[in-house]
């Protein structure tokens, strides 16, 4: 067996370029799997550990003003493990050197010790001294956005009174991994931050001595969240409590969950596609590669080697390639995985990162690749080993070709002999040609599925920012205000148009499916923030009835005309039945919309508003900012322009980074496929082509014959590649669609073109590499040797 | 040492090939193989020359150099006025294309093309070819021209190869073991075809063979040994192929 092993080693060296190309296809798929599963698991593990170590609460509720004495009653609710009552209020901030009004979510710290729940990780400095009135700790993202270090100062309008505050600590909290300000759909670290302040100081400012306005509850292991929420709501109701909610509806957790879900779905969708494609290609390539060694197999047999010895020799060759591929893929995947983990870890601002070791992932990737390689080799070996040695050593009998057209029709009048050679070759090996086309089509398809996220992001931006929410800014109030306040807002400097909005938290239900959403009441003639239906047309809200996100309709299983049950979680807290009047195309969150007057009637209240959308005169922004900063009732001013920039800078970057990595891996696979196709095609036809050279064909003419076939197969592969790419993109989009964010399936023409261009470029590069081989064809050998 | 034609320094007007002190040395690693050791000869138009000799004696090396498939290490080789020893790959390709027809031991037909199309493969790139069916008629295969190689016997395949080689009306036909893979009866038909072409077109024909019987159809026979022409015989009477036995 030793000699065979030496042959194996030399064969690998001789065929290094091809071996590497096959190994890279495997590596691409393995890297995809290891990277995506590894990074998802690391981030998920990190989040779990973060939540656990820092006691992230399970249930949350806001209340207008509840006495501290209520805490013990909450603690007695069956299933409650711990309760943390605190003061939580929004307030406008005035930051030196920062023109726009920013918003702070002020959260109280207990006078003694640290909070039981949602504990803080102190990144720098310390927590405020108990009893201090000006010391605060701030969230790290906010601090970084403004370059705040301990000792920095800014002021806040707390309950109408401006206070100078000093930063003493920079902290992280599991409760605010994602911190999103009022009216925003994306985090804006410059304009929104969390500010922790000693309880006494905050109670004094908001007149909440001996009272709390927010409560967080940790549940016992087997407690029923729903039961606890019901009881908590009952306790808080008479103190102006808003409906309590679980982690699922807690903004930070929900966003984080969604992001991780997206990563998880990517890791469940793309790697299997890549693995299947790679397995298929490796199978195809090895089959043809082993078949080329037919004569040597005959020789080994003639020398007395058994079928098993011969089979295991070729199997070893295949396994060597696969193992190299797995090794490269595992290393690259591990590296890319830790890169992505760090990227997301930074984005989420986890205080620490746990890099999950996942031996099962490597094992899974190895088993899948080995199986693919072995099956590919087995298919070829079965044919070769079955031959008698004398037959195997002979060149294969000239294959039987067929006339493409009935006899008598001279195709040579229409086509050159090289073209006929190519066409008959394809007709003679329809499966081989078919598989080659399929391989290249799959290469195009995985490129499309990696690239299309870019298109969907642009479409999402287009619909969200330029068709639906076209306002320049949104002013939010700390509490609901009479609708008359609209006229004051309209008189603010620089305001061109003002549209009022009223938001009511509700639970919406159909049969046994229930979600907690906001219903916004909007003026019937709203022009700034419009409702876009599924056909991307603006819709006018009907007098009555509810418009809901198409995604919500899907979750609830309702269509236009169906009735849903709605628990109003504000005011009189009635339960009403509303008809679904329209479905809305939106991509962030799930929500409901109603005519503002209809909503007022439903709430049985005089018209009130929570926020106002504005169209602004950009030249007067500064004076608007200055005026808003002095308004005690305003909790925030969200700027659409900034929101879009943030979206592009944060989420879009993450998504496109992931997409770029996948695209790179897909490109490697595509190149591997095309290169191997060209290279093997050359090996199979080396003798024929050398004969043509002897007959007087120039190098260019011989190359044309070889490349004509490659070019034809590459071109033919593109259309099915596009169709499969669209199909895979559909699968991916469906898997990624969530309640917090989803996309519409959009694949731009430029994406098809780009994917095809990469495959065509791979074909061109392969052709250039193969060209060198054609120059080295041994013309003399062909006279004497057979195959 | 006997030489084919010892008139050094000049070329006859009727000379198709003129070789002077032609050598070929192969170097593989540290081993040096002297395949040709200073050949000088002349071959005139229309001659049939058979090259005989043991394996490794230099016949094929010479044929390859004469066919423009390989380069000599030193010495000169003229095809008419063309100095083959000075041509680059492009020049050699053009030389093969215009002047040389090859016939190989293993036919080297393109399996995906019919007999007719295999011939047309060459006529398409030639300047003044005969029609493919004409060439096939010359080797007696006009009835089989729509058959693929797989549908033809070995002898028929070799005759297609000959038709392909002569279709461009080459001045020289170089045949390396044309009967090597055939039984005697079929081999004789192939030799008949070659001689027929030589008679009708006047193509200078060189045939390498291990089969000593074939020497009787040649005008001249070169015996090769150790990179040299060890003996040269001129047949005053060429025998017809049909009279051959082996």
Interface residues (C-beta under 8 A of the other chain):
Chain A: X395 X397 X398 X399 X400 X401 X403 X407 X412 X416 X417 X418 X420 X421 X424 X425 X428 X687 X688 X691 X692 X693 X694 X695 X696 X697 X698 X699 X701 X779 X780 X782 X783 X784 X786
Chain B: X60 X64 X67 X69 X70 X89 X90 X93 X94 X96 X97 X98 X100 X102 X104 X105 X106 X108 X109 X110 X111 X112 X113 X114 X116 X117 X120 X121 X122 X124 X125 X126 X146 X148 X149 X150 X151 X164 X168 X176
